[in-house]
């Protein structure tokens, strides 16, 4: 949880809720609002992190290809207990 928060179990988890990671204000606001990472939120974030969550500190430019995003989400789902 130093470079980024733990991603195992991200689907279904409240955004910005991993203990021990210092999130930007936009993630803290999403957590306070009770927003949850679902496939749609995650796909939008993976496509355009700064457009989806303005104010994020993340330097990742995003994945423009929908198939690539779907593959990442499927992988993350496979690493989930859900």
PyMOL commands that set and color helices and strands:
alter all, ss='L'
color gray80, all
select helices_A, chain A and resi 25-32+39-47+49-52+66-78
alter helices_A, ss='H'
color red, helices_A
deselect
rebuild
show_as cartoon
